């Protein structure tokens, strides 16, 4: 459902305006998170956008940036089932999706469900699990079902995977396969806090050595699903559809945008679908009635950085995926 275009939206210059105020749901979520997480409003907004899209999120950052804490707090605020899995090199697929256990007394098998049977699965240090475990997650993340033995079981609705990974430690880790990365709606890079935020962390957290319990749930899944359905009705102009496709196709034709041979493989059509869906959710959280080019430009790095494969030349020159995406956004004409 494309929604109804606002009167003279493109001609009025509304697309060039500033960011509107936040949606009350986002404001409440940020307020509830503030005693536990400091200076991560951007990440909280991205996680909420992904949830409204029914997508998964991969957070990448060095240890100590409260990535797991952030996911735990956001998950705890929603009245839903939540399971945390610490990924390790010796983890088996059955430890994640479950298995069938033989019952000698009855001569039958009993299904033992794994932690993947939850609304939110917190996959901590997901890149520490071997390929066998990652392949078990592919079906769950894409089709929202898992196959155990001869039976196929649906996962709870909604179903989200919120994962973390450490980019600097390589010992005992396994690079996520491209098919696995493509299942994540966003790959969000978590940076160091600012000076002011880190001082605030010392003042609020550093003075209390006791464990900080997680907050109680205050949002229902029904509220989240209702907001998700509302975001699907936001208007997206046909010119913006073309703009999204041009951005995605630019990752496959880097030479046409002055990038030479920096990209080995570009993004698939799934990236365009993700940009459009996430653009609608972000526009809703910004209290807007339609999607603007600025929304797409803001989301482009999080949607594309894990969906393009840089060439050896780019790696040799120290060029990052974010730099390539920034040059593509600058090179594609805005509608």
Secondary structure, 3 states (H helix, E strand, C coil): CCCCCCCCCCCCCHHHCCCCCCCHHHHHHHHHHCCCCCCCHHHHHHHHHHHHHCCEEEEECCCCCCHHHHHHHHHHHEECCEEEEECCCCCCHHHHHEEEEEECCCCEEEEEECCCCCCEEEEECHHHCCHHHHHHHHHHHHHCEEEECCEEEECCCCCEEEEEECCCCCCCCCCCCHHHHHCEEEEEECCCCCHHHHHHHHHHCCCCCCCCCCCCCCEEHHHHHHHHHHHCCCECCHHHHHHHHHHHHHCCCHHHHCCCCCEEECCCHHHHHHHHHHHHHHHHHCCCCECCHHHHHHHHHHHHCCCCEECHHHHHCCCCHHHHHHHHHHHCCCC
